[in-house]
Amino acid sequence: MLRVTEMLREFGVVGKFVEFYGPGLADMPLANRATIANMAPEYGATVGFFPVDDQTLNYLRLTGRDDKLIDTIEAYYKTQGMWREDSREITYSSSLELDMATVEPSLAGPKRPQDRIALSSMKEQWHADLAGTFGKDGGAGGGHIKVGYDGQTFDLGDGDVVIAAITSCTNTSNPDVMIGAGLVAKKARELGLQRKPWVKSSLAPGSKVVTDYLTESGLQDDLEALGFGVVGYGCTTCIGNSGPLPEPISEAINANDLVGVSVLSGNRNFEGRISPDVKANYLASPPLVVAYAIAGTVNWDPINEPLGQDREGNDVYLADIWPTQEEISSLVGSSVNQGQFVERYSDVFTGSEEWRTISTTDSDLYEWNEASTYIQEPPFFADLSAHITPITAINGARVLAKLGDSVTTDHISPAGSIGVDTPAGKYLVSEGVQPPMFNSYGSRRGNDRVMTRGTFANVRVRNQLAPGTEGGWTTDFLDGEVKSIYEAALHYQEEGVPLVVLGGVDYGMGSSRDWAAKGTFLLGTKAVLATSFERIHRSNLVMMGVLPLVFREGESADSLGISGIETFDIAVDDNLEPRQMLKVTATSSDGTAIEFEAVARVDTPIEVDYLRNGGILNYVLRRMASA
């Protein structure tokens, strides 16, 4: 998965349909294919998909689908010419080749899924990242301080793994890697190895079937013995829901500016996403997550250095506890069966007793509760009329944020924890919510009052208009004060000043976070001008009525001498056409003007209609009303 992501990012597949083909698919189980296909947002494609073949049918049988349905699927795809046949020649616009014999164990990080690191190079790369990415001269990999927690005293330092999580959509639905993780835990436990005391570990399977076959194989006990007990089913650590670190560890990290590390089997490791206390995040397979929980640090050579000692004090190496493919396959064959899927999914929509006892109200309309801090009536349709306002020029706009390259949707709209001193945290406190009950941005995305305040509030976002800061800060050019982005946006709105955001390469990469566009819109942003956009976020901006603009090839805000303190005029009108070149003028306070052209990334006629309506929500509602 990580090798493919690295290859496709390097090649460039934003906006592309990626089909995987070739003889290597013959023995690739569907679970492995799903893991790769699910990474499409990470390698930037519109979609990544695999052809239908015998492996597809094997999965349908395993998961309890009806035999008649399976026969029909096979006949249909063969009749349509869509069945995988390696002998058939297919014409692609571009083609890449991966010899799967060259794939080696890897991690990716510390900030992006495409930054793959061979396991054998991990320690060396950590030292390079510590000095280069995090600006610390760590010597032998980082400094350490004494910490007391849970009756133990230990050294904690740069590179120590404080979160080890087996989590994510597809990895934890893949029997091979889950059984593999269980076998690593079993072999480690037999030798007397344990996770380090500073590691917060967890297991969040994608399905209760995973728990069934781990229990059937006897490996669930081994995982729990090493701290990988089941904490829930679904998104946890990889979307920032790991919960707070133990207070002594959190305090030690923040008081001493330590570079704490997470190792997780998730899809995304963008800045500020996993935990506000963790700066370096590495994606790894579930078995490697268990290994790093035992080692307790990324300042470790997994090939040549021991990860611990057994009960007799003998060194134990990763190779000593790594299962063979034969061991994994044998246990998968004896522990994973069709009956588990049939039983678990026969009444999947019934829900738990707690779910069934939730009181509901019969009504055609939702009864909004003004006192709720979770769900509020969204303001997107406020003052909406049947009349469509023509697209007009954007004049006198100020820059809310000037951002660099690889700004993710997590930077724009974080999903993780809510800080007490942030605008969202202050709002919750004002509503009587105490900090331990803040929950996360992701859990409160039904409340625009939280989410708008949380826009650009990622603890790692760096706005060049507020140099020396980290987090959601900007300079309000109406009064010259440095304040939260939310407070500045409110001031601009009160004075009727439109806003623009400046970005670099791959602006909006990562999750298809709709609030990254919604929050941008609600802050009063009329246009986002970037060197290039990630596909999903560009589309989402248009859907919210925000104009995405791209500098001409070879140009950027920096190359044009744009600092972000200028006032912007964008010559757009109701005659806008898809991908039209628009004149933009950035004027400094002394009257000096920088004139340039930018491409309106409103790519199709229907997108122009969305923009004209103020977004797709208004477009759909007006069509419903007129019908």
Secondary structure, DSSP 8 states (H G I E B T S, - for coil): -HHHHHHHHHH--TT-EEE--SGGGGG--HHHHHHHHTTHHHHT-SEEE--B-HHHHHHHHHTT--HHHHHHHHHHHHHTT-B--TTS----S------GGG---EEE-SS-TT-EEEGGGHHHHHHHHHHHTS----TTT--EEEEEETTEEEEEETTBEEEEEE--TTGGG-HHHHHHHHHHHHHHHHTT----TT-EEEE--SSHHHHHHHHHHTHHHHHHHTT--B--SS--GGGT-S----HHHHHHHHHTT--EEEEESSS---TTTS-TTEEEEEE--HHHHHHHHHH-BSSS-TTTS-SEE-TTS-EE-HHHH---HHHHHHHHHHH--HHHHHHHHTTTTT--HHHHT------SS----TT-SS----GGGTT--SS------EEEEEEEEE--SS-BHHHHS--SB--TTSHHHHHHHHTT--GGG--BTGGGTT-HHHHHHTTT--TT---TTSTT--SSEEEETTTTEEEEHHHHHHHHHHTT--EEEE--TTBTBSS--HHHHHHHHHTTEEEEEES-B-HHHHHHHHHTT-EEEEE-TT--TTTTT--S-SEEEE---TT--TT-EEEEEEE-TTS-EEEEEEEE---SHHHHHHHHTTSHHHHHHHHHHH-
